[in-house]
Amino acid sequence: MFTLTSAAAQQIRLAAAASAAHDMALRVAAQQAADGSIEYGMGFDEAGDDDMRLLLEGVAVVIADPHQPLLEDTVLDYVELEPGEFNFIFAPRAAEPAPAAKAGACGDSACGGCSA
């Protein structure tokens, strides 16, 4: 199951409040690139009828059906990458190393505008 950390949830709630998206869900998506790596994205969106709906750490999360297998056992976290530089990362919880993942950084085109 897809999960998120309390640090990620806190930043998502802050971003939702700052962008007037507090009534919207966080949509997460993933696709496998030709080289086998997985590219992730996220942004605020309305839930669709066929979306998987989760309530994680007080955050409404939606995942479209085609993206669910790639997001299974993935954790969304908010971490300090370098001193003073924080960002969201998607981390597979698989026991064996996964292909290199490209995290959709908040504010870039892969993210959908979820800047905090």
C-alpha positions, 0 to 999 in steps of 0.5 A: 500500500502507498503511504506517506510520512508525517513530515510529508503530510505536514508539508502537503497540508501547508501547501494545500492551505497556501494554494487554497487547495485544502478541499482537494486530494493529493493525486500521486502518479507513477510511470515506468520509463523506457530505461526501467526507472520509475518517474513520480508525480503529484499535485492537488486534484479532484478525486475521480470515480475510479480512483483509489482513495486513501486517508493517510496522516490526515491527507486525502490521497487519490491514485488512478488505477493504472498507477497503483501497481507502481506505487504499491509499497512506496513511501512519500517522504519530505526530507533534507537533501542538502543542508537547508534544502528540503524536498519530497521524495518517493521511496520504494519499500521493496526488499531488493533495490529498485530501478533509479527513481526520479522524484518529482520535485515540488514546483517542477512540471512533474509535480503539478505545482505542489510547492511548499 
